[in-house]
Amino acid sequence: MHQDRDVDATWMENPSRGCNPARRPPTMAISTWVNLWYPERGQSSRTAKKICQSCPVRGRCVMHASMISERFGIWGGLQVNERRQR
């Protein structure tokens, strides 16, 4: 299970790396990286949202999720209920 402490602190200082798995911190397991954007019920989405804040494709990500009616995950820093409100 993902927890915020799994994220390397120096990497978090540069969250513009985006959500591309090729850009994950080398100390983080790929499954942990993926789970950031698909937290289980009750898990924090704070880390994914922080990464999305400075992502250069954030707007396109939200638009894509809306266009395909994505019902799961964090897209462009927004959860499904937040995307529906836009």
C-alpha positions in Angstrom: 0.0 0.0 0.0 1.1 3.5 -0.8 1.9 6.0 1.9 3.3 9.5 1.5 6.5 8.6 3.3 7.4 6.3 0.4 8.2 9.3 -1.8 11.8 10.4 -1.9 12.0 13.8 -0.3 14.4 15.3 -2.8 12.2 14.1 -5.7 9.2 15.9 -4.1 11.1 19.2 -4.3 10.8 18.8 -8.1 7.3 17.5 -8.7 7.3 18.7 -12.3 8.6 15.3 -13.3 4.9 14.4 -13.9 3.1 11.1 -13.6 4.9 9.2 -16.4 6.3 6.0 -14.8 9.6 6.6 -16.6 10.0 9.7 -14.4 9.4 8.0 -11.0 12.1 8.3 -8.4 14.5 5.4 -8.7 14.0 4.5 -5.1 10.3 3.9 -5.5 8.7 0.7 -6.7 6.7 1.1 -9.9 3.6 -0.3 -8.1 3.9 2.4 -5.5 4.2 5.0 -8.3 1.1 3.8 -10.0 -0.8 3.6 -6.7 -0.3 7.3 -6.2 -2.8 8.0 -8.9 -5.2 5.2 -7.9 -5.4 5.4 -4.1 -7.7 2.9 -2.4 -10.7 4.2 -0.5 -9.5 6.0 2.6 -5.9 6.5 1.3 -4.5 9.9 0.9 -4.3 11.5 -2.6 -2.2 14.4 -1.3 1.1 13.2 -2.9 -0.4 12.8 -6.4 -2.2 16.1 -6.2 1.1 17.8 -5.2 2.9 16.3 -8.1 0.1 17.5 -10.5 0.3 21.1 -9.3 3.3 21.9 -11.4 2.8 19.4 -14.2 3.0 21.1 -17.6 0.2 18.9 -19.0 -2.2 19.2 -16.1 -4.9 20.8 -18.2 -4.7 18.2 -20.9 -4.8 15.5 -18.4 -8.0 16.8 -16.8 -9.5 17.3 -20.2 -8.6 13.8 -21.3 -10.1 12.2 -18.2 -13.3 14.3 -18.7 -13.5 13.3 -22.4 -13.3 9.6 -21.7 -15.5 9.9 -18.6 -12.7 8.4 -16.5 -14.2 7.2 -13.2 -11.1 6.3 -11.4 -7.8 7.9 -10.3 -6.3 11.3 -9.9 -6.1 13.1 -13.2 -4.6 16.6 -13.4 -4.7 16.8 -9.6 -8.4 16.1 -9.4 -10.4 13.1 -8.2 -13.5 12.0 -10.1 -15.9 14.0 -7.9 -13.7 17.1 -8.3 -13.7 16.6 -12.1 -17.4 16.4 -12.2 -17.7 19.8 -10.6 -15.8 21.5 -13.4 
